[in-house]
Amino acid sequence: MYFPKLFDLAKQKRNEIYTEEILAYIDDYLGTLKEGAVFTDRNFNRGIGNIFITKMILDDLAAINIIERDEEEDNWEDDGEQSEDSYRLLIAPVKSEDLEYAKYLANKRKLDSFSIVYERTKRRRSGALTLIDVRGYSRNMKDPIMAPFMHRLISLLQELISNTLEPYFQNSYSAIQIKQNGDGWFLYFLDEREAFSFLETVISTCLQNDSISSLLKTLEASLKCYIHHTDEIEKIYKVDSMHFDMEGKDVILIHSLEKPVESILYNGIIPKESNFIAVTEGVFNKLENKEQIKLKRLSGQLESIKDFSGEKKIDISDLAVFFTNYG
């Protein structure tokens, strides 16, 4: 932290004002300045959004000798009214690396990104539901010799997925990992093209990464990926400060596509060791360069998705699915 005195200020002064977010903003703002630099209350207030609170904070900072008023630099309107108060930084920021503070800022950025993605998802309620699944997971996990290798593969895949997803999550606020269960990852993208590009990057990286490709070969495993466009997510709700979940017929559909799609694909169309991406028609229609990515329509009629009692749950007999395979 550039200004450790801020922690003492938070303890001594108004706790309802000096939240972690406000303290981080003050530290970040002043930390970009040099000792003796002059700034205005109006400029400082851009990150606070309340000029009354801003003036209280600036008075508190002056009281502990971090800043001081600089009346010579005050700005005045043509009619003689003062428009801005000026302040001078008295203490040079401490630029030594603070690992704890760096961790705090990294976590804060993730929390901010989560909040933005969550709010955008709730407003849109549509987008690309995306699944990544590992073929051969259950078989290998039952084998005490192969299980440790599968654990290692899942760990490497999680690291790869997190790293590949980060620009979408923290930069463009357009995607998030909803959950990871055993051999599968459920993700959400606002844009179908980004979802497809993300999956292509994950698969191509797996094929180029010696550790992952070797494990896939040893385990006789492969990646099975799905994207389904949803026009309306019926239910979206927070699980905790970094996760939200969703429910609805399209969520059920994408989680149930594996069996009917793979029963056709693995029946002589592609080898089981091949990685593939399968997309439903709503996604296909939004993608560009369809010929270049070589998406082919899956022939044959998909079996309807049934519940545990055997009753038809979702009729997908007319659902068009397109696929492309790699390696």
C-alpha positions as CSV (number, residue, x, y, z in Angstrom):
1,M,0.0,0.0,0.0
2,Y,1.4,3.4,-0.9
3,F,0.0,5.2,2.2
4,P,-0.1,2.9,5.3
5,K,-1.5,5.8,7.3
6,L,-4.8,5.2,5.6
7,F,-5.4,2.1,7.7
8,D,-5.1,4.3,10.8
9,L,-7.4,6.8,9.3
10,A,-10.1,4.2,8.7
11,K,-9.8,3.0,12.4
12,Q,-10.0,6.5,13.8
13,K,-12.6,8.1,11.6
14,R,-15.9,7.3,9.9
15,N,-16.0,3.6,9.2
16,E,-19.1,3.9,7.0
17,I,-17.1,6.2,4.7
18,Y,-13.7,4.4,4.7
19,T,-14.8,1.1,3.1
20,E,-12.2,-1.1,1.4
21,E,-13.2,0.3,-1.9
22,I,-12.8,3.9,-0.9
23,L,-9.4,3.2,0.8
24,A,-8.2,1.5,-2.4
25,Y,-9.4,4.4,-4.5
26,I,-7.6,7.0,-2.3
27,D,-4.4,4.9,-2.3
28,D,-4.5,4.4,-6.0
29,Y,-5.3,8.0,-6.8
30,L,-2.6,9.5,-4.6
31,G,-0.2,6.8,-5.4
32,T,0.0,8.0,-9.0
33,L,1.2,11.5,-7.9
34,K,4.6,12.7,-7.0
35,E,5.5,14.5,-3.8
36,G,4.4,18.1,-4.1
37,A,1.9,17.4,-6.9
38,V,-1.3,19.5,-6.9
39,F,-4.8,18.2,-7.6
40,T,-8.3,19.5,-7.2
41,D,-11.3,18.3,-5.2
42,R,-13.4,18.1,-8.3
43,N,-10.9,15.7,-10.0
44,F,-10.6,13.6,-6.8
45,N,-14.3,13.4,-6.6
46,R,-14.6,11.5,-9.9
47,G,-13.9,8.3,-8.1
48,I,-16.1,9.1,-5.1
49,G,-19.2,10.6,-6.7
50,N,-20.2,12.7,-3.7
51,I,-18.5,16.1,-3.3
52,F,-19.7,16.4,0.3
53,I,-18.0,13.1,1.2
54,T,-15.0,14.1,-0.9
55,K,-14.4,17.2,1.1
56,M,-14.6,15.3,4.4
57,I,-12.0,12.8,3.1
58,L,-9.7,15.6,2.0
59,D,-10.0,17.3,5.4
60,D,-9.2,14.0,7.1
61,L,-6.1,13.5,4.8
62,A,-5.0,17.0,5.6
63,A,-5.4,16.4,9.3
64,I,-2.9,13.4,9.2
65,N,-0.5,15.4,7.0
66,I,-0.8,13.5,3.8
67,I,-2.0,16.5,1.9
68,E,-2.5,20.3,2.5
69,R,-4.7,23.0,1.1
70,D,-3.0,25.0,-1.7
71,E,-5.1,28.2,-1.9
72,E,-2.7,29.7,-4.5
73,E,-3.8,27.0,-7.0
74,D,-7.5,27.4,-6.4
75,N,-9.6,27.9,-9.5
76,W,-12.1,30.8,-9.7
77,E,-15.1,31.5,-11.9
78,D,-15.3,34.8,-13.9
79,D,-17.9,36.0,-11.4
80,G,-15.5,35.7,-8.5
81,E,-17.0,32.4,-7.2
82,Q,-14.5,29.7,-6.2
83,S,-15.1,26.6,-8.4
84,E,-12.4,24.2,-7.2
85,D,-10.3,23.7,-4.1
86,S,-6.7,22.7,-4.7
87,Y,-4.5,20.4,-2.6
88,R,-0.9,19.5,-2.5
89,L,0.5,16.0,-1.8
90,L,3.0,16.2,1.1
91,I,4.2,12.6,1.3
92,A,5.9,10.7,-1.5
93,P,4.1,7.4,-2.2
94,V,5.9,4.3,-0.9
95,K,6.6,2.4,-4.1
96,S,8.1,-0.8,-2.6
97,E,6.1,-3.9,-3.5
98,D,3.4,-4.9,-1.0
99,L,2.4,-8.5,-1.8
100,E,-0.6,-8.4,0.4
101,Y,-1.9,-5.2,-1.1
102,A,-1.2,-6.6,-4.6
103,K,-3.3,-9.7,-3.8
104,Y,-6.0,-7.4,-2.4
105,L,-6.1,-5.3,-5.7
106,A,-6.1,-8.5,-7.8
107,N,-9.0,-9.9,-5.8
108,K,-10.8,-6.6,-5.9
109,R,-10.5,-6.5,-9.7
110,K,-12.0,-10.0,-9.9
111,L,-14.9,-8.9,-7.7
112,D,-15.5,-5.9,-9.8
113,S,-15.4,-7.9,-13.0
114,F,-17.8,-10.4,-11.5
115,S,-20.3,-7.7,-10.6
116,I,-20.2,-6.2,-14.1
117,V,-20.6,-9.6,-15.8
118,Y,-23.4,-10.6,-13.4
119,E,-25.4,-7.3,-14.0
120,R,-24.9,-7.5,-17.8
121,T,-26.1,-11.1,-17.8
122,K,-29.2,-10.3,-15.8
123,R,-30.0,-7.5,-18.2
124,R,-29.4,-9.5,-21.3
125,R,-30.7,-12.9,-20.2
126,S,-29.5,-14.3,-23.5
127,G,-26.2,-15.5,-24.9
128,A,-24.0,-18.5,-25.4
129,L,-24.2,-21.4,-22.9
130,T,-20.9,-23.2,-23.2
131,L,-19.7,-26.7,-22.0
132,I,-16.3,-28.4,-22.0
133,D,-16.3,-32.0,-21.0
134,V,-13.5,-34.6,-20.8
135,R,-14.2,-38.0,-22.5
136,G,-12.9,-40.9,-20.5
137,Y,-13.1,-39.2,-17.1
138,S,-15.2,-41.8,-15.3
139,R,-13.4,-44.7,-16.7
140,N,-10.0,-43.4,-15.7
141,M,-11.1,-42.3,-12.2
142,K,-12.2,-45.8,-11.5
143,D,-8.7,-47.1,-12.2
144,P,-6.3,-46.4,-9.2
145,I,-3.3,-46.3,-11.5
146,M,-4.8,-43.8,-14.0
147,A,-6.8,-41.6,-11.5
148,P,-3.7,-39.5,-10.5
149,F,-3.0,-38.8,-14.2
150,M,-6.6,-37.7,-14.7
151,H,-6.4,-35.4,-11.6
152,R,-3.3,-33.8,-13.2
153,L,-5.1,-33.4,-16.5
154,I,-8.1,-31.7,-14.9
155,S,-5.8,-29.3,-13.0
156,L,-3.9,-28.3,-16.1
157,L,-7.1,-27.8,-18.0
158,Q,-8.5,-25.6,-15.3
159,E,-5.4,-23.5,-15.4
160,L,-5.6,-23.2,-19.2
161,I,-9.4,-22.4,-19.1
162,S,-8.9,-19.7,-16.5
163,N,-6.0,-18.1,-18.4
164,T,-7.8,-18.2,-21.7
165,L,-11.0,-16.8,-20.1
166,E,-9.3,-14.0,-18.3
167,P,-9.4,-11.4,-21.1
168,Y,-13.1,-12.0,-21.6
169,F,-13.8,-11.8,-17.9
170,Q,-11.6,-9.0,-16.7
171,N,-11.2,-6.9,-19.9
172,S,-14.3,-7.0,-21.9
173,Y,-16.6,-8.3,-19.1
174,S,-18.3,-10.7,-21.6
175,A,-17.8,-14.2,-20.1
176,I,-17.5,-16.1,-16.9
177,Q,-17.0,-19.7,-15.7
178,I,-20.3,-20.6,-14.0
179,K,-19.0,-23.9,-12.4
180,Q,-16.7,-26.8,-12.7
181,N,-17.8,-30.3,-11.7
182,G,-15.5,-33.2,-12.0
183,D,-14.8,-33.5,-15.7
184,G,-16.9,-30.6,-16.9
185,W,-16.9,-26.8,-17.1
186,F,-20.0,-24.7,-17.6
187,L,-19.3,-21.2,-19.0
188,Y,-21.4,-18.3,-20.2
189,F,-20.5,-15.8,-23.0
190,L,-22.5,-12.8,-24.1
191,D,-21.3,-13.3,-27.6
192,E,-21.4,-16.6,-29.5
193,R,-18.4,-15.8,-31.7
194,E,-16.3,-15.2,-28.6
195,A,-17.5,-18.5,-27.2
196,F,-16.4,-20.4,-30.3
197,S,-13.1,-18.5,-30.5
198,F,-12.4,-19.3,-26.9
199,L,-13.1,-23.1,-27.4
200,E,-10.8,-23.1,-30.5
201,T,-8.0,-21.5,-28.5
202,V,-8.5,-24.0,-25.6
203,I,-8.4,-27.0,-28.0
204,S,-5.4,-25.8,-30.1
205,T,-3.4,-25.0,-26.9
206,C,-4.1,-28.5,-25.6
207,L,-2.8,-30.0,-28.8
208,Q,0.4,-27.8,-28.7
209,N,1.0,-28.3,-24.9
210,D,3.2,-31.3,-24.4
211,S,2.0,-32.1,-20.9
212,I,-1.7,-31.9,-21.8
213,S,-1.5,-33.7,-25.1
214,S,0.6,-36.4,-23.5
215,L,-1.9,-36.9,-20.8
216,L,-4.8,-37.0,-23.2
217,K,-3.1,-39.7,-25.2
218,T,-2.1,-41.7,-22.1
219,L,-5.7,-41.5,-20.7
220,E,-7.3,-42.1,-24.2
221,A,-9.2,-38.9,-23.4
222,S,-10.4,-36.0,-25.5
223,L,-12.4,-32.7,-25.2
224,K,-16.0,-32.5,-26.1
225,C,-17.3,-28.9,-26.3
226,Y,-20.8,-27.5,-26.8
227,I,-22.3,-24.1,-27.4
228,H,-26.0,-23.4,-27.3
229,H,-27.7,-20.0,-27.9
230,T,-30.4,-19.1,-25.4
231,D,-32.9,-16.3,-26.0
232,E,-33.9,-16.2,-22.4
233,I,-32.4,-17.5,-19.2
234,E,-35.3,-18.1,-16.9
235,K,-33.4,-17.8,-13.6
236,I,-30.1,-16.1,-12.7
237,Y,-29.0,-15.9,-9.1
238,K,-25.8,-15.3,-7.0
239,V,-24.2,-18.2,-5.3
240,D,-21.5,-16.1,-3.5
241,S,-19.4,-13.0,-4.1
242,M,-17.6,-14.6,-7.1
243,H,-20.1,-17.0,-8.6
244,F,-23.6,-17.0,-10.0
245,D,-25.7,-19.8,-11.4
246,M,-28.6,-20.1,-13.9
247,E,-31.6,-22.3,-14.5
248,G,-34.0,-22.9,-17.4
249,K,-34.9,-25.2,-20.3
250,D,-31.8,-24.1,-22.3
251,V,-29.5,-24.9,-19.4
252,I,-31.1,-28.3,-19.1
253,L,-30.8,-28.8,-22.9
254,I,-27.0,-28.1,-23.2
255,H,-26.2,-30.3,-20.2
256,S,-28.3,-33.1,-21.9
257,L,-26.9,-32.8,-25.4
258,E,-23.9,-35.0,-24.9
259,K,-25.5,-38.5,-25.1
260,P,-27.7,-37.9,-28.2
261,V,-25.0,-36.0,-30.1
262,E,-22.2,-38.4,-29.3
263,S,-24.2,-41.4,-30.1
264,I,-24.3,-40.2,-33.7
265,L,-20.8,-38.6,-33.8
266,Y,-19.0,-41.7,-32.4
267,N,-20.9,-44.0,-34.8
268,G,-18.3,-43.8,-37.5
269,I,-18.3,-40.0,-38.1
270,I,-15.3,-39.0,-36.0
271,P,-12.9,-41.1,-33.9
272,K,-13.4,-41.1,-30.1
273,E,-9.9,-39.6,-29.6
274,S,-10.8,-36.6,-31.7
275,N,-11.6,-33.3,-29.9
276,F,-14.8,-31.6,-31.2
277,I,-17.0,-28.5,-30.9
278,A,-20.7,-28.9,-31.5
279,V,-23.0,-25.9,-31.8
280,T,-26.8,-25.6,-32.1
281,E,-28.4,-23.7,-35.0
282,G,-28.8,-20.4,-33.1
283,V,-25.0,-20.3,-32.6
284,F,-24.3,-21.4,-36.1
285,N,-26.3,-18.6,-37.6
286,K,-24.3,-16.0,-35.6
287,L,-20.8,-17.3,-36.5
288,E,-18.7,-15.9,-39.3
289,N,-16.4,-17.7,-41.7
290,K,-18.4,-20.9,-41.5
291,E,-16.6,-22.5,-44.4
292,Q,-13.2,-21.7,-42.9
293,I,-14.0,-23.3,-39.6
294,K,-15.5,-26.3,-41.4
295,L,-18.7,-26.7,-39.5
296,K,-20.8,-29.6,-40.8
297,R,-24.4,-30.4,-40.0
298,L,-24.9,-33.5,-37.9
299,S,-26.9,-36.0,-39.8
300,G,-29.5,-38.2,-38.1
301,Q,-32.3,-37.3,-35.7
302,L,-31.4,-36.6,-32.1
303,E,-33.2,-38.5,-29.4
304,S,-35.4,-36.5,-27.2
305,I,-34.1,-35.7,-23.7
306,K,-35.9,-37.6,-21.1
307,D,-36.1,-37.3,-17.3
308,F,-35.3,-40.1,-14.8
309,S,-38.7,-41.6,-15.1
310,G,-38.3,-42.0,-18.9
311,E,-40.8,-39.2,-19.7
312,K,-39.9,-36.9,-22.5
313,K,-38.4,-33.7,-21.0
314,I,-37.3,-31.7,-24.0
315,D,-38.1,-32.5,-27.7
316,I,-34.9,-31.9,-29.7
317,S,-35.8,-34.1,-32.7
318,D,-35.9,-31.0,-34.9
319,L,-32.8,-29.4,-33.3
320,A,-30.0,-28.7,-35.9
321,V,-26.5,-29.3,-34.6
322,F,-23.3,-28.5,-36.4
323,F,-19.8,-29.8,-35.5
324,T,-16.1,-29.6,-36.3
325,N,-13.4,-31.8,-35.0
326,Y,-9.7,-31.3,-34.3
327,G,-6.8,-33.7,-34.0
